Amino acid sequence: MAPMQEIGTLIVQTLGSLYLLVVMLRFLLQLARADFYNPISQFIVKATNPLLIPLRRIVPGVMGLDLAALLLALLVQFVILELSALILGYGLINPLYAVMWSAIGILALTANIFFWGLLIMVITSWVAPHSSNPALMLVRQLVEPVMAPFRKLLPDMGGIDISPIFAFLALNVVQVLIKHLAASAGMSGAVSQLVMGI
């Protein structure tokens, strides 16, 4: 790979993946009904509004799902994939494949967000259980919908919460399924490196 190709790919993938992460966080935080007035939530809203507000005029929300944010995430992933392929000299990827691979990438990114969110929550529950840090509060609010079903199913263990173990197990199962889905969709090693989240 030539130096300019490597630099171009690095810039596109770094900036694109950061923005994609912010868009997905907006979708997931709205889904979890996280604190809108949290400073990090405010940053996420301001960073995504310029592209999201015009999309909302075309794509309305359905039953509390911000479909415009999902479409924006898909478009961002699609652009990252196509630009990276062009920079590397592969040419344009078939749009149908690019959309399919982008959707798989978004699923993988969502699983990764919950995985790292759970890990942060578990560590901070031991180190700083009553922290009022805005980032930690947002992480707790984000992962609570994933934890709630396991907390309901598991009996009280005398103050020790073992639901994260089962949540991690479920997320690992989801990640295995996504990897097999990616393989069956024709995402080879080279392509999977271009898709965020895989």
PyMOL commands that set and color helices and strands:
alter all, ss='L'
color gray80, all
select helices_A, chain A and resi 3-31+39-58+67-87+95-127+134-153+163-184+189-194
alter helices_A, ss='H'
color red, helices_A
deselect
rebuild
show_as cartoon
